[in-house]
Amino acid sequence: MHARDTIPVAPHEPVPCSGCRGGQAGEIAFEFAFQPIVDVRQRTIYAHESLVRGPEGQSAGSVLTQVNDSNRYQFDQACRIKAVSTAARLGMREKLSINFLPNAVYRPELCIRTTFETAEKCNFPLDRIIFEVTEGEQVQDRAHLVSIFHAYRRFGFHTAIDDFGAGYAGLNLLAEYQPHLVKIDMDLVRNIDRDRPRQVIVASIAAMCHELGIEVLAEGVETRAECEFLAGAGIALMQGYWFSKPVFQGLASIDPATWP
């Protein structure tokens, strides 16, 4: 599905929910940095993850501490709009990964409307957008999160579970919904080349995901030894400082010396 395709919405409900307010974030000022996700097998950039930063490149925390119950919905919508429009402005040709707040989505078929409109306006293909949720966020209603994931898949988006192995949902969420991607938490990746328990756990996650038809991505890769061990274990998708730090309002290129 591409941005120019017909925007699917629920019958008789042609406008987004009132909580979205057209994607305005109120008083919260923010921009994005982008960190590449690489495919070491193909030696290419697979996607770029959009990471919230302050307007001058300040930390994500300086922005996220301003999010509360009164502006969470508007902020989530504004993030989607700015991530897509910035990616298009930068000429991104790879996939774009956007984090979303599951507790900030009333009804996915309505709240996604602004994303469709932005993608259409920017001519950014829908099948290049990944929506990911951090497993570490305590989801108030897991059934609702699963329904959001299913809706996004129907609309043509890719889906991902971030920080797998570190959060509240764990295997229960994976049993109810199988995303396109599972991102293994960086604490499981750290020093994996010399840590037998981590090797066993990551190998088990990779084998399980393979059986379920889910791609595995190792995040937080910081050393050549970690990169080469993961590649040898059959994990092709990676993300971390070994390849590139996030680039504020820009897209990284990969040093050929980093490939395993």
C-alpha positions, 0 to 999 in steps of 0.5 A: 500500500502506498501513500497515494492509495485510498485512505481507509477509515471506519464507515460513517466516521470520516474525522479523527477523534477529538483528542487528537486535535489535528496533531498539534502538540500544544506547548511541547516543542520537539524535533527528531534524531534518526538512528539507522537499523542495519542489515549486516547480511545485505550490508545496507540500512534497513530502516531509521528509527525516529527518536524524540529530541528537544528543539536544539537536540536536547535529550528525549527526557527533556521532552517526554517529562512534559507529556501528561494525561492532558496532552498525551494524545496530541503529542502522540499524533504530532510525533507521527506527523513530524516523523513522516514529514521530516523523513520525507524532507530528508529524502529517506528511502529506507523504512521509517520506524515510529514509536507510539504510545499505546495508552494514547490511542483511542481508536486506531482507525480514527487516530491513524487518519493524520498519519495517512494524510501526512504520508499522502501529502509527503508521498511517503509509502505506507509500507515503509512505515514501522510502528513500534511499541516499547514492551517496557511501557506498562500497557493499561489494556493489552487487548486494546494494544493487540487490536491496535497492532491488528489495525495497523497491519490491515492498513499496510504498516509494519509493526514491532515490539521494542525492548523485548525481554525487559518489560511487562508483556513478555511472552503473553503479548507475543502469544496474542500477536506476532509483529513483523519485528521483535527488537531484543533489549540491549541489556541482553545484547551487552557483552553477549560474545562472552556471556553464556546465559545471554547467548542461550536466551538470545538464541532461544528468542531467535529460534522462537521468532523464526518459528513464528515468522518474526524477524529479530533485531538486536539493539544496543550493539556497541562493539565489533565482538557483539556484532560478529557474534550476533551475525554468526548466530544468524541475526542480520538486523542490528542497531546501535552505536557500533554502526551510528549514533542518532543523527539530529535532523539527519540521516546516517551513513555506515562506515564500511569498516563496521560490517562483520 
